Amino acid sequence: MQAVNFFFVNALLFASLIAVVGVPVLYVTQPSTEDGQKESRRKIYSIAAVWLVLVFATGIVSALV
């Protein structure tokens, strides 16, 4: 179980790093067209969703360990 917990904690750390670096880069590089902005927002929302799932998974696994 500790190996699974280790995996989730490191995945959360990596996702946090991508969110901290990736979200500002996606905001800065947004195209001026509406379609380009929708694509950038979709990527940002995907990063946030993955991060949130990892937070919940890490909490659940930590409670079991």
Distance bins in CASP14 RR format, pairs under 12 A and 6 or more apart:
PFRMAT RR
TARGET T0000
AUTHOR 0000-0000-0000
RMODE 2
METHOD distances of the structure
MODEL  1
1 7 0 0 0 0 0 1 0 0 0 0 0
1 8 0 0 0 0 0 1 0 0 0 0 0
1 60 0 0 0 0 0 1 0 0 0 0 0
1 61 1 0 0 1 0 0 0 0 0 0 0
1 62 0 0 0 0 1 0 0 0 0 0 0
1 63 0 0 0 0 0 1 0 0 0 0 0
1 64 1 0 0 1 0 0 0 0 0 0 0
1 65 1 0 1 0 0 0 0 0 0 0 0
2 8 0 0 0 0 0 1 0 0 0 0 0
2 9 0 0 0 0 0 1 0 0 0 0 0
2 61 0 0 0 0 1 0 0 0 0 0 0
2 62 0 0 0 0 0 1 0 0 0 0 0
2 64 0 0 0 0 0 1 0 0 0 0 0
2 65 1 0 0 1 0 0 0 0 0 0 0
3 9 0 0 0 0 0 1 0 0 0 0 0
3 10 0 0 0 0 0 1 0 0 0 0 0
3 61 0 0 0 0 0 1 0 0 0 0 0
3 65 0 0 0 0 0 1 0 0 0 0 0
4 10 0 0 0 0 0 1 0 0 0 0 0
4 11 0 0 0 0 0 1 0 0 0 0 0
4 57 0 0 0 0 1 0 0 0 0 0 0
4 58 0 0 0 0 0 1 0 0 0 0 0
4 59 0 0 0 0 0 1 0 0 0 0 0
4 60 0 0 0 0 0 1 0 0 0 0 0
4 61 1 0 1 0 0 0 0 0 0 0 0
4 62 0 0 0 0 0 1 0 0 0 0 0
4 64 0 0 0 0 1 0 0 0 0 0 0
4 65 0 0 0 0 1 0 0 0 0 0 0
5 11 0 0 0 0 0 1 0 0 0 0 0
5 12 0 0 0 0 0 1 0 0 0 0 0
5 57 0 0 0 0 1 0 0 0 0 0 0
5 58 1 0 0 1 0 0 0 0 0 0 0
5 59 0 0 0 0 1 0 0 0 0 0 0
5 60 0 0 0 0 1 0 0 0 0 0 0
5 61 1 0 1 0 0 0 0 0 0 0 0
5 62 1 0 0 1 0 0 0 0 0 0 0
5 63 0 0 0 0 0 1 0 0 0 0 0
5 64 0 0 0 0 1 0 0 0 0 0 0
5 65 1 0 1 0 0 0 0 0 0 0 0
6 12 0 0 0 0 0 1 0 0 0 0 0
6 13 0 0 0 0 0 1 0 0 0 0 0
6 58 0 0 0 0 0 1 0 0 0 0 0
6 61 0 0 0 0 1 0 0 0 0 0 0
6 62 0 0 0 0 0 1 0 0 0 0 0
6 65 0 0 0 0 1 0 0 0 0 0 0
7 13 0 0 0 0 0 1 0 0 0 0 0
7 14 0 0 0 0 0 1 0 0 0 0 0
7 54 0 0 0 0 0 1 0 0 0 0 0
7 57 0 0 0 0 1 0 0 0 0 0 0
7 58 0 0 0 0 1 0 0 0 0 0 0
7 61 0 0 0 0 1 0 0 0 0 0 0
7 65 0 0 0 0 0 1 0 0 0 0 0
8 14 0 0 0 0 0 1 0 0 0 0 0
8 15 0 0 0 0 0 1 0 0 0 0 0
8 53 0 0 0 0 0 1 0 0 0 0 0
8 54 1 0 0 1 0 0 0 0 0 0 0
8 55 0 0 0 0 1 0 0 0 0 0 0
8 56 0 0 0 0 1 0 0 0 0 0 0
8 57 1 0 1 0 0 0 0 0 0 0 0
8 58 1 0 1 0 0 0 0 0 0 0 0
8 59 0 0 0 0 1 0 0 0 0 0 0
8 60 0 0 0 0 1 0 0 0 0 0 0
8 61 1 0 1 0 0 0 0 0 0 0 0
8 62 0 0 0 0 1 0 0 0 0 0 0
8 63 0 0 0 0 0 1 0 0 0 0 0
8 64 0 0 0 0 0 1 0 0 0 0 0
8 65 0 0 0 0 0 1 0 0 0 0 0
9 15 0 0 0 0 0 1 0 0 0 0 0
9 16 0 0 0 0 0 1 0 0 0 0 0
9 54 0 0 0 0 1 0 0 0 0 0 0
9 55 0 0 0 0 0 1 0 0 0 0 0
9 57 0 0 0 0 1 0 0 0 0 0 0
9 58 1 0 1 0 0 0 0 0 0 0 0
9 59 0 0 0 0 1 0 0 0 0 0 0
9 61 0 0 0 0 1 0 0 0 0 0 0
9 62 0 0 0 0 1 0 0 0 0 0 0
9 65 0 0 0 0 0 1 0 0 0 0 0
10 16 0 0 0 0 0 1 0 0 0 0 0
10 17 0 0 0 0 0 1 0 0 0 0 0
10 54 0 0 0 0 1 0 0 0 0 0 0
10 58 0 0 0 0 1 0 0 0 0 0 0
11 17 0 0 0 0 0 1 0 0 0 0 0
11 18 0 0 0 0 0 1 0 0 0 0 0
11 50 0 0 0 0 1 0 0 0 0 0 0
11 51 0 0 0 0 1 0 0 0 0 0 0
11 53 0 0 0 0 1 0 0 0 0 0 0
11 54 1 0 1 0 0 0 0 0 0 0 0
11 55 0 0 0 0 0 1 0 0 0 0 0
11 57 0 0 0 0 1 0 0 0 0 0 0
11 58 0 0 0 0 1 0 0 0 0 0 0
11 61 0 0 0 0 0 1 0 0 0 0 0
12 18 0 0 0 0 0 1 0 0 0 0 0
12 19 0 0 0 0 0 1 0 0 0 0 0
12 50 0 0 0 0 1 0 0 0 0 0 0
12 51 1 0 0 1 0 0 0 0 0 0 0
12 52 0 0 0 0 0 1 0 0 0 0 0
12 53 0 0 0 0 1 0 0 0 0 0 0
12 54 1 0 1 0 0 0 0 0 0 0 0
12 55 1 0 0 1 0 0 0 0 0 0 0
12 56 0 0 0 0 0 1 0 0 0 0 0
12 57 0 0 0 0 1 0 0 0 0 0 0
12 58 1 0 1 0 0 0 0 0 0 0 0
12 59 0 0 0 0 1 0 0 0 0 0 0
12 61 0 0 0 0 0 1 0 0 0 0 0
12 62 0 0 0 0 0 1 0 0 0 0 0
13 19 0 0 0 0 0 1 0 0 0 0 0
13 20 0 0 0 0 0 1 0 0 0 0 0
13 51 0 0 0 0 0 1 0 0 0 0 0
13 54 0 0 0 0 1 0 0 0 0 0 0
13 55 0 0 0 0 0 1 0 0 0 0 0
13 58 0 0 0 0 1 0 0 0 0 0 0
14 20 0 0 0 0 0 1 0 0 0 0 0
14 21 0 0 0 0 0 1 0 0 0 0 0
14 47 0 0 0 0 0 1 0 0 0 0 0
14 50 0 0 0 0 0 1 0 0 0 0 0
14 51 0 0 0 0 1 0 0 0 0 0 0
14 54 0 0 0 0 1 0 0 0 0 0 0
15 21 0 0 0 0 0 1 0 0 0 0 0
15 22 0 0 0 0 0 1 0 0 0 0 0
15 23 0 0 0 0 0 1 0 0 0 0 0
15 46 0 0 0 0 0 1 0 0 0 0 0
15 47 1 0 0 1 0 0 0 0 0 0 0
15 48 0 0 0 0 1 0 0 0 0 0 0
15 49 0 0 0 0 0 1 0 0 0 0 0
15 50 1 0 1 0 0 0 0 0 0 0 0
15 51 1 0 1 0 0 0 0 0 0 0 0
15 52 0 0 0 0 1 0 0 0 0 0 0
15 53 0 0 0 0 1 0 0 0 0 0 0
15 54 1 0 1 0 0 0 0 0 0 0 0
15 55 0 0 0 0 1 0 0 0 0 0 0
15 57 0 0 0 0 0 1 0 0 0 0 0
15 58 0 0 0 0 0 1 0 0 0 0 0
16 22 0 0 0 0 0 1 0 0 0 0 0
16 23 0 0 0 0 0 1 0 0 0 0 0
16 47 0 0 0 0 1 0 0 0 0 0 0
16 48 0 0 0 0 0 1 0 0 0 0 0
16 50 0 0 0 0 0 1 0 0 0 0 0
16 51 1 0 0 1 0 0 0 0 0 0 0
16 52 0 0 0 0 0 1 0 0 0 0 0
16 54 0 0 0 0 1 0 0 0 0 0 0
16 55 0 0 0 0 1 0 0 0 0 0 0
16 58 0 0 0 0 0 1 0 0 0 0 0
17 23 0 0 0 0 0 1 0 0 0 0 0
17 47 0 0 0 0 0 1 0 0 0 0 0
17 51 0 0 0 0 0 1 0 0 0 0 0
17 54 0 0 0 0 0 1 0 0 0 0 0
18 24 0 0 0 0 0 1 0 0 0 0 0
18 25 0 0 0 0 0 1 0 0 0 0 0
18 26 0 0 0 0 0 1 0 0 0 0 0
18 43 0 0 0 0 0 1 0 0 0 0 0
18 44 0 0 0 0 0 1 0 0 0 0 0
18 46 0 0 0 0 0 1 0 0 0 0 0
18 47 1 0 0 1 0 0 0 0 0 0 0
18 48 0 0 0 0 0 1 0 0 0 0 0
18 50 0 0 0 0 1 0 0 0 0 0 0
18 51 0 0 0 0 1 0 0 0 0 0 0
18 54 0 0 0 0 0 1 0 0 0 0 0
19 25 0 0 0 0 0 1 0 0 0 0 0
19 26 0 0 0 0 0 1 0 0 0 0 0
19 43 0 0 0 0 0 1 0 0 0 0 0
19 44 0 0 0 0 1 0 0 0 0 0 0
19 45 0 0 0 0 0 1 0 0 0 0 0
19 46 0 0 0 0 0 1 0 0 0 0 0
19 47 1 0 1 0 0 0 0 0 0 0 0
19 48 1 0 0 1 0 0 0 0 0 0 0
19 49 0 0 0 0 0 1 0 0 0 0 0
19 50 0 0 0 0 1 0 0 0 0 0 0
19 51 1 0 1 0 0 0 0 0 0 0 0
19 52 0 0 0 0 0 1 0 0 0 0 0
19 54 0 0 0 0 0 1 0 0 0 0 0
19 55 0 0 0 0 0 1 0 0 0 0 0
20 26 0 0 0 0 0 1 0 0 0 0 0
20 47 0 0 0 0 0 1 0 0 0 0 0
20 48 0 0 0 0 0 1 0 0 0 0 0
20 51 0 0 0 0 0 1 0 0 0 0 0
21 27 0 0 0 0 0 1 0 0 0 0 0
21 28 0 0 0 0 0 1 0 0 0 0 0
21 47 0 0 0 0 0 1 0 0 0 0 0
22 28 0 0 0 0 1 0 0 0 0 0 0
22 29 0 0 0 0 1 0 0 0 0 0 0
22 40 0 0 0 0 0 1 0 0 0 0 0
22 43 0 0 0 0 1 0 0 0 0 0 0
22 44 0 0 0 0 1 0 0 0 0 0 0
22 46 0 0 0 0 0 1 0 0 0 0 0
22 47 1 0 0 1 0 0 0 0 0 0 0
22 48 0 0 0 0 0 1 0 0 0 0 0
22 51 0 0 0 0 0 1 0 0 0 0 0
23 29 0 0 0 0 0 1 0 0 0 0 0
23 30 0 0 0 0 0 1 0 0 0 0 0
23 40 0 0 0 0 1 0 0 0 0 0 0
23 41 0 0 0 0 0 1 0 0 0 0 0
23 43 0 0 0 0 1 0 0 0 0 0 0
23 44 1 0 1 0 0 0 0 0 0 0 0
23 45 0 0 0 0 0 1 0 0 0 0 0
23 46 0 0 0 0 0 1 0 0 0 0 0
23 47 1 0 0 1 0 0 0 0 0 0 0
23 48 0 0 0 0 1 0 0 0 0 0 0
23 51 0 0 0 0 0 1 0 0 0 0 0
24 30 0 0 0 0 0 1 0 0 0 0 0
24 40 0 0 0 0 0 1 0 0 0 0 0
24 44 0 0 0 0 0 1 0 0 0 0 0
24 47 0 0 0 0 0 1 0 0 0 0 0
25 40 0 0 0 0 1 0 0 0 0 0 0
25 43 0 0 0 0 0 1 0 0 0 0 0
25 44 0 0 0 0 0 1 0 0 0 0 0
25 47 0 0 0 0 0 1 0 0 0 0 0
26 36 0 0 0 0 0 1 0 0 0 0 0
26 37 0 0 0 0 0 1 0 0 0 0 0
26 39 0 0 0 0 1 0 0 0 0 0 0
26 40 1 0 1 0 0 0 0 0 0 0 0
26 41 0 0 0 0 1 0 0 0 0 0 0
26 42 0 0 0 0 1 0 0 0 0 0 0
26 43 1 0 1 0 0 0 0 0 0 0 0
26 44 1 0 1 0 0 0 0 0 0 0 0
26 45 0 0 0 0 0 1 0 0 0 0 0
26 46 0 0 0 0 0 1 0 0 0 0 0
26 47 0 0 0 0 1 0 0 0 0 0 0
26 48 0 0 0 0 0 1 0 0 0 0 0
27 37 0 0 0 0 1 0 0 0 0 0 0
27 40 1 0 0 1 0 0 0 0 0 0 0
27 41 0 0 0 0 1 0 0 0 0 0 0
27 43 0 0 0 0 0 1 0 0 0 0 0
27 44 1 0 0 1 0 0 0 0 0 0 0
27 47 0 0 0 0 0 1 0 0 0 0 0
28 40 0 0 0 0 1 0 0 0 0 0 0
29 36 0 0 0 0 0 1 0 0 0 0 0
29 37 0 0 0 0 0 1 0 0 0 0 0
29 39 0 0 0 0 0 1 0 0 0 0 0
29 40 1 0 0 1 0 0 0 0 0 0 0
29 43 0 0 0 0 0 1 0 0 0 0 0
29 44 0 0 0 0 0 1 0 0 0 0 0
30 36 1 0 0 1 0 0 0 0 0 0 0
30 37 1 0 1 0 0 0 0 0 0 0 0
30 38 0 0 0 0 1 0 0 0 0 0 0
30 39 0 0 0 0 1 0 0 0 0 0 0
30 40 1 0 1 0 0 0 0 0 0 0 0
30 41 0 0 0 0 1 0 0 0 0 0 0
30 42 0 0 0 0 0 1 0 0 0 0 0
30 43 0 0 0 0 0 1 0 0 0 0 0
30 44 0 0 0 0 1 0 0 0 0 0 0
31 37 1 0 0 1 0 0 0 0 0 0 0
31 38 0 0 0 0 0 1 0 0 0 0 0
31 39 0 0 0 0 1 0 0 0 0 0 0
31 40 1 0 0 1 0 0 0 0 0 0 0
31 41 0 0 0 0 0 1 0 0 0 0 0
32 40 0 0 0 0 0 1 0 0 0 0 0
33 39 0 0 0 0 1 0 0 0 0 0 0
33 40 0 0 0 0 0 1 0 0 0 0 0
34 40 0 0 0 0 0 1 0 0 0 0 0
34 41 0 0 0 0 0 1 0 0 0 0 0
35 41 0 0 0 0 0 1 0 0 0 0 0
35 42 0 0 0 0 0 1 0 0 0 0 0
36 42 0 0 0 0 1 0 0 0 0 0 0
36 43 0 0 0 0 0 1 0 0 0 0 0
37 43 0 0 0 0 0 1 0 0 0 0 0
37 44 0 0 0 0 0 1 0 0 0 0 0
38 44 0 0 0 0 0 1 0 0 0 0 0
38 45 0 0 0 0 0 1 0 0 0 0 0
39 45 0 0 0 0 0 1 0 0 0 0 0
39 46 0 0 0 0 0 1 0 0 0 0 0
40 46 0 0 0 0 0 1 0 0 0 0 0
40 47 0 0 0 0 0 1 0 0 0 0 0
41 47 0 0 0 0 0 1 0 0 0 0 0
41 48 0 0 0 0 0 1 0 0 0 0 0
42 48 0 0 0 0 0 1 0 0 0 0 0
42 49 0 0 0 0 0 1 0 0 0 0 0
43 49 0 0 0 0 0 1 0 0 0 0 0
43 50 0 0 0 0 0 1 0 0 0 0 0
44 50 0 0 0 0 0 1 0 0 0 0 0
44 51 0 0 0 0 0 1 0 0 0 0 0
45 51 0 0 0 0 0 1 0 0 0 0 0
45 52 0 0 0 0 0 1 0 0 0 0 0
46 52 0 0 0 0 0 1 0 0 0 0 0
46 53 0 0 0 0 0 1 0 0 0 0 0
47 53 0 0 0 0 0 1 0 0 0 0 0
47 54 0 0 0 0 0 1 0 0 0 0 0
48 54 0 0 0 0 0 1 0 0 0 0 0
48 55 0 0 0 0 0 1 0 0 0 0 0
49 55 0 0 0 0 0 1 0 0 0 0 0
49 56 0 0 0 0 0 1 0 0 0 0 0
50 56 0 0 0 0 0 1 0 0 0 0 0
50 57 0 0 0 0 0 1 0 0 0 0 0
51 57 0 0 0 0 0 1 0 0 0 0 0
51 58 0 0 0 0 0 1 0 0 0 0 0
52 58 0 0 0 0 0 1 0 0 0 0 0
52 59 0 0 0 0 0 1 0 0 0 0 0
53 59 0 0 0 0 0 1 0 0 0 0 0
53 60 0 0 0 0 0 1 0 0 0 0 0
54 60 0 0 0 0 0 1 0 0 0 0 0
54 61 0 0 0 0 0 1 0 0 0 0 0
54 62 0 0 0 0 0 1 0 0 0 0 0
55 61 0 0 0 0 0 1 0 0 0 0 0
55 62 0 0 0 0 0 1 0 0 0 0 0
56 62 0 0 0 0 0 1 0 0 0 0 0
56 63 0 0 0 0 0 1 0 0 0 0 0
57 63 0 0 0 0 0 1 0 0 0 0 0
57 64 0 0 0 0 0 1 0 0 0 0 0
58 64 0 0 0 0 0 1 0 0 0 0 0
58 65 0 0 0 0 0 1 0 0 0 0 0
59 65 0 0 0 0 1 0 0 0 0 0 0
END
